[in-house]
Amino acid sequence: MDRRRHEANALKARHPLQPRPSSAASAWGGDRELEAGSRAHYDDAAYYSKTYDRRTDDVAFYVDLAQHCGGAVLEYGTGNGRIALPIARAGRTFVGVDLSAPMLDDFAARLAREPVEVRRRITLRRGDMRHVRLRRRFELIICSFNTFLHLYTRNDVERFLERVRRHLSPRGQFAFDVSMPNAGEQVRDPNRAYHCPRFRYPATGELVRYTERFDYDVLRQILFVEMEFFPEPRPKESWVTPLAHRQFFPLELEALLHYNGFAVRETFGDYKRGALDRYSEQMVFVCRARR
């Protein structure tokens, strides 16, 4: 499975209810597989919610951090509000930025069911996190649940961190979390499909068989994951959802933050503030901008 295959699968990626090719626009460095890998996983908000509805430890971590920092919160990669809504319910003013229109549409629908005081605290903005200008500063900026892994090049990282610095109050904090690179995933045979448990796809209610393929590009440090779905009543009508995650190593992140003007205040290996060590599956960074 090489780059040409990734590009071919990026072009044939489909949404299960509304078949269409993924956009080939040049928003992420000109590569179709990166463009699709940064967007396709977020095209179906119902599937996203079903997949991650039990993920709550990070929600508790960021709500606690927002309460400790006080003031307004900005989240990059806000999605459909999994973390944002609990923060707003806790009393914090919140701005959420995301590139995915389907996720923001679902967020807006969820927000409409919230009490008036919660709705008033939240502002949503669609845009590229490397470029969005909000003309205000925040006491806390978060980049949650691997959103940082869609910054595929050093130039992407530098542009994004410059935006963070522009939006951070003088004593504000910047916090983000990413998965620890997994050597086991990086050496998997890209031609082997790993079978996962069947489930009912929320958009259709159909029982779906599901497989994943992994291909690690060692030069670009990008892990490509191809998720293929086979509806049991119509197995020939399968579709592929590509996902591309840049793999950042701990000392690499420390250097990128340092040379872009940030001081790391704390690092954790989980959302319960456990130590970051060789066995950690997540990396959580809490930083301040250096004066």
C-alpha positions in Angstrom: 0.0 0.0 0.0 1.9 3.0 -1.2 1.2 6.7 -1.8 -0.6 6.1 -5.0 -3.0 3.8 -3.2 -3.7 6.4 -0.5 -4.5 9.0 -3.2 -6.8 6.5 -5.0 -8.6 5.7 -1.7 -8.8 9.4 -0.9 -10.6 10.0 -4.2 -13.0 7.1 -3.7 -13.9 7.8 -0.1 -17.6 8.0 0.4 -20.2 9.1 3.0 -22.6 6.3 3.5 -25.8 8.3 3.0 -24.6 10.8 0.4 -22.0 9.3 -1.9 -19.5 11.8 -3.1 -15.7 11.9 -3.5 -13.7 13.6 -0.7 -12.6 17.1 -1.6 -9.2 17.2 -3.4 -8.7 20.9 -2.5 -5.2 21.8 -1.5 -5.7 22.8 2.2 -3.0 20.5 3.7 0.1 20.8 1.6 -1.3 19.7 -1.8 -1.5 15.9 -1.1 -4.9 14.4 -1.7 -4.4 11.7 0.9 -3.6 14.3 3.5 -6.6 16.4 2.5 -8.9 13.4 2.8 -7.1 12.1 5.9 -7.8 15.4 7.7 -11.5 15.7 6.9 -13.2 12.4 6.1 -13.3 11.0 9.6 -15.4 14.1 10.6 -18.0 14.0 7.8 -20.5 11.9 9.8 -21.2 13.4 13.2 -23.5 10.6 14.3 -20.8 8.0 13.7 -18.2 10.1 15.5 -20.5 10.6 18.5 -21.2 6.8 18.7 -17.5 6.0 18.4 -16.3 8.3 21.2 -19.3 8.6 23.5 -17.5 6.7 26.3 -14.4 8.9 26.1 -14.9 11.1 29.2 -11.6 11.4 31.0 -10.4 14.1 28.7 -13.6 16.0 29.2 -13.2 16.0 33.0 -9.5 17.1 32.6 -10.3 20.1 30.4 -13.4 21.2 32.4 -11.2 21.2 35.6 -8.5 23.2 33.8 -11.0 25.7 32.5 -12.4 26.2 36.0 -8.9 26.6 37.4 -7.8 29.2 34.7 -11.1 31.2 34.8 -12.1 33.5 32.0 -12.8 32.7 28.4 -11.8 29.4 26.6 -10.8 28.8 23.0 -10.8 25.3 21.6 -9.3 24.3 18.3 -10.9 21.2 16.8 -14.1 21.7 18.8 -16.0 19.1 16.7 -19.6 18.7 17.8 -19.2 19.9 21.3 -18.1 16.8 23.3 -15.7 18.9 25.4 -17.1 22.4 24.7 -20.6 21.9 26.1 -19.5 20.6 29.5 -17.1 23.6 29.8 -19.9 26.0 28.9 -22.3 24.3 31.3 -19.6 24.9 34.0 -19.9 28.6 33.4 -17.1 29.5 31.1 -17.4 31.7 28.0 -16.3 29.5 25.0 -15.3 29.9 21.4 -15.0 26.8 19.3 -13.1 26.6 16.0 -13.3 23.7 13.6 -12.8 23.1 9.9 -15.6 20.5 9.6 -19.0 21.9 8.5 -20.8 18.6 9.4 -19.4 18.6 12.9 -20.2 22.3 13.5 -23.8 21.8 12.1 -24.3 19.0 14.6 -22.8 21.1 17.4 -25.3 23.9 16.5 -28.2 21.4 16.7 -27.0 20.2 20.1 -26.6 23.7 21.3 -30.2 24.6 20.4 -31.3 22.1 23.0 -29.3 23.7 25.8 -30.6 26.3 28.2 -30.4 29.9 27.1 -27.5 30.7 29.5 -25.4 28.0 28.0 -26.2 29.0 24.4 -25.1 32.6 25.2 -21.7 31.4 26.4 -20.7 29.6 23.1 -19.6 31.1 19.8 -18.7 28.8 16.9 -16.4 29.6 14.1 -15.6 27.6 11.0 -12.0 27.9 9.8 -8.5 26.5 9.5 -6.7 26.6 12.8 -3.5 27.8 11.2 -5.2 31.0 9.9 -8.3 31.9 12.0 -8.0 35.4 13.5 -10.4 36.1 16.3 -9.2 39.6 17.5 -9.4 38.6 21.2 -7.4 36.8 23.8 -8.2 33.9 26.0 -7.2 32.7 29.5 -7.2 29.1 28.2 -6.6 27.7 24.7 -7.1 23.9 24.1 -6.4 21.7 21.2 -8.0 18.5 22.2 -8.1 14.8 21.1 -5.4 14.6 18.5 -6.4 17.7 16.6 -2.7 18.7 16.8 -1.9 15.5 14.7 -3.4 17.1 11.7 -0.5 19.5 11.5 1.5 17.5 9.0 4.6 19.7 8.5 6.8 22.0 10.5 5.3 24.9 8.6 1.8 23.9 9.7 3.0 23.6 13.3 4.7 27.0 13.3 1.6 28.7 11.7 -0.7 27.2 14.3 1.5 28.0 17.3 1.8 31.6 16.1 -2.0 31.8 16.1 -2.1 30.4 19.6 0.3 33.0 20.8 -1.7 35.8 19.2 -4.9 34.6 21.0 -3.4 33.8 24.4 -3.7 36.3 27.2 -0.4 37.3 28.9 -0.9 34.8 31.7 -3.0 32.3 29.8 -2.4 28.6 29.4 -2.3 26.5 26.2 -3.1 22.8 26.7 -3.3 20.0 24.2 -3.2 16.2 24.0 -1.9 13.8 21.4 -1.5 10.0 21.3 1.9 8.6 21.9 3.4 7.1 18.7 2.8 3.3 18.7 5.6 1.3 17.3 3.3 -1.7 16.9 1.0 0.3 14.5 3.9 1.7 12.6 5.3 -1.8 11.6 2.0 -3.4 10.7 1.7 -4.9 7.2 -0.2 -2.3 5.2 -1.7 -5.0 3.0 -3.4 -6.8 6.0 -6.9 -5.8 7.0 -7.4 -5.9 10.8 -11.0 -6.9 11.6 -12.9 -5.1 14.3 -16.2 -6.0 16.0 -19.4 -5.5 13.9 -21.7 -2.7 14.9 -24.8 -0.9 13.8 -24.0 2.2 11.8 -26.0 5.0 13.4 -26.8 6.8 10.1 -28.5 3.7 8.6 -29.2 1.3 11.4 -27.6 -1.5 9.4 -25.2 -4.0 10.8 -21.7 -3.2 9.5 -18.5 -5.2 9.3 -15.4 -3.0 9.8 -11.7 -3.4 9.1 -8.6 -1.1 9.5 -5.3 -1.0 7.6 -2.2 0.9 8.8 0.6 2.3 6.8 3.3 4.4 8.3 5.3 6.8 6.1 8.6 7.0 8.0 9.9 10.0 6.0 6.9 12.2 6.7 6.1 10.6 10.1 2.5 10.2 9.1 0.4 7.2 10.0 -2.3 6.5 7.5 -5.3 4.5 8.6 -7.9 3.2 6.2 -11.2 2.3 7.8 -13.4 0.2 5.5 -17.1 -0.4 6.2 -19.1 -3.3 4.7 -22.9 -3.1 5.3 -24.0 -6.7 5.7 -27.1 -6.4 3.5 -25.0 -4.7 0.7 -21.3 -5.8 1.2 -20.4 -4.6 -2.3 -21.4 -1.1 -1.4 -18.5 -0.7 1.1 -16.8 2.7 1.6 -13.4 3.8 2.9 -12.8 6.5 5.4 -9.1 7.6 5.5 -7.4 9.1 8.5 -3.9 10.7 8.5 -2.2 11.5 11.8 1.3 13.0 12.1 3.3 11.2 14.7 5.1 13.5 17.1 7.6 12.1 19.6 7.8 13.7 23.1 11.2 15.4 22.8 10.2 16.6 19.3 7.1 18.3 20.7 9.2 19.8 23.5 11.6 21.3 20.9 8.8 22.6 18.7 7.1 24.3 21.6 10.4 25.8 22.9 11.5 27.2 19.5 8.0 28.7 18.9 8.0 30.7 22.1 6.3 28.3 24.6 7.4 27.1 28.0 6.1 23.7 29.1 4.7 24.0 32.6 3.4 20.4 33.0 3.3 17.2 31.1 1.0 14.2 31.9 0.7 10.7 30.6 -3.0 10.5 31.1 -6.0 12.8 31.9 -5.8 12.0 35.6 -2.5 13.8 35.7 -0.4 10.7 35.9 3.3 10.9 35.0 4.4 10.9 31.4 6.6 7.9 30.9 7.6 5.2 28.5 4.4 3.3 29.0 2.0 6.3 28.4 -0.5 6.1 25.6 -1.3 9.8 25.7 0.8 12.9 26.0 -0.8 16.0 27.7 1.1 19.3 27.6 0.2 22.4 29.5 2.2 25.5 28.4 2.5 29.2 28.7 3.9 31.7 26.1 7.3 32.9 27.0 7.5 36.7 27.3 
